[in-house]
């Protein structure tokens, strides 16, 4: 458990350092993501992005545990 927490912390730090570069990737603006803009209201539901990231994380975890 401590190893997992340390790895998660290091990944968060790495993502924070690389955020300016990661924000330029088209992830989060995929077809199937719902964006509703009204006068004083914006609703964003990244459905496709969540499905793809969930699948990728599941595949990575399956490979690691194998």
C-alpha positions in Angstrom: 0.0 0.0 0.0 2.7 2.6 0.8 4.3 1.9 -2.6 1.0 2.5 -4.4 0.6 5.8 -2.5 4.1 7.0 -3.3 3.6 6.1 -7.0 0.3 7.9 -7.1 1.9 11.0 -5.5 4.8 10.9 -8.0 2.4 10.6 -10.9 0.4 13.6 -9.7 3.6 15.7 -9.3 4.7 14.7 -12.8 1.3 15.5 -14.2 1.5 18.9 -12.5 4.9 19.6 -14.0 3.8 18.5 -17.5 0.4 20.3 -17.3 1.3 23.1 -19.8 2.2 20.4 -22.4 -0.6 18.0 -21.5 -3.3 20.7 -21.8 -2.4 21.1 -25.5 -3.4 17.5 -26.3 -6.9 17.1 -27.8 -8.0 14.8 -24.9 -11.1 16.3 -23.4 -12.5 17.7 -26.6 -13.5 14.4 -28.3 -16.6 13.8 -30.4 -19.2 12.4 -27.9 -18.3 14.9 -25.2 -21.3 17.0 -24.3 -20.8 20.8 -24.1 -23.8 23.1 -23.5 -23.2 26.8 -23.4 -25.9 29.2 -22.4 -25.9 32.9 -21.4 -24.5 32.5 -17.8 -24.1 28.8 -17.7 -21.7 26.2 -19.2 -22.1 22.4 -18.8 -19.4 20.0 -19.9 -19.7 16.2 -19.6 -16.7 14.4 -21.0 -18.4 11.1 -21.7 -16.1 9.8 -24.5 -13.0 11.0 -22.8 -14.0 9.2 -19.6 -14.7 6.0 -21.5 -11.3 6.1 -23.3 -9.3 7.0 -20.2 -11.1 4.3 -18.2 -10.4 1.7 -20.8 -6.7 2.7 -21.0 -6.3 2.6 -17.2 -8.0 -0.8 -17.1 -5.7 -2.1 -19.8 -2.6 -0.8 -18.0 -3.7 -2.3 -14.7 -4.4 -5.6 -16.4 -1.0 -5.7 -18.0 0.7 -4.7 -14.7 -1.1 -7.4 -12.7 -0.4 -10.1 -15.2 
